[in-house]
Amino acid sequence: MGKLLVTWVKSGIGYDQRQRDVIRALGLRRLNQTIEKEDSPSIRGMVAKVSHLVKVVSHDAA
């Protein structure tokens, strides 16, 4: 499977607590932090819930 690079680009202040919880569950702790996750349906669903707060780049594992 490929990998996803998820970067937190917009603050969660003013958004629902569940959206902030998803950011934390993804492993993001600081604004502008980038993490690498396996590309799976569950991670894609989490990213879809906070798509307005994160930037996602997909790259394949060679």
C-alpha positions in Angstrom: 0.0 0.0 0.0 1.0 3.6 -0.5 1.6 6.3 2.1 -0.2 9.5 2.8 1.6 12.7 4.0 -0.8 14.7 6.1 0.1 18.2 7.1 -2.0 20.2 9.6 -2.4 23.7 8.0 -5.3 25.4 9.8 -6.1 25.7 13.4 -9.0 23.7 14.9 -10.1 26.6 17.1 -13.7 27.4 16.5 -14.4 24.0 15.1 -16.3 21.1 16.7 -14.5 19.1 19.4 -14.9 15.9 17.3 -12.9 17.5 14.5 -10.1 18.4 16.9 -10.2 14.9 18.3 -9.6 13.5 14.8 -6.6 15.8 14.3 -5.2 14.4 17.6 -6.1 10.8 16.6 -4.1 11.2 13.4 -1.1 12.0 15.5 -0.8 15.7 14.7 0.3 17.8 17.7 1.4 21.1 16.3 0.3 23.3 13.4 2.4 22.8 10.2 3.4 19.3 11.4 3.6 16.6 8.8 3.0 12.9 9.5 3.2 9.8 7.3 0.4 7.3 7.5 -0.5 4.1 5.7 -3.1 4.7 3.0 -6.1 2.8 4.3 -9.9 3.4 4.2 -10.0 4.3 7.9 -7.3 7.0 7.5 -8.9 8.3 4.4 -12.2 8.7 6.3 -10.4 10.5 9.1 -8.8 12.9 6.6 -12.1 13.5 4.9 -13.6 14.6 8.2 -11.0 17.3 8.6 -10.1 18.0 5.0 -10.6 21.8 5.5 -7.8 21.7 8.2 -5.2 19.5 6.6 -3.3 19.1 3.3 -2.8 15.6 2.0 -0.2 14.3 -0.4 -0.3 10.7 -1.6 2.9 8.9 -2.6 3.4 5.2 -3.5 5.9 3.0 -1.7 8.5 1.8 -4.1 
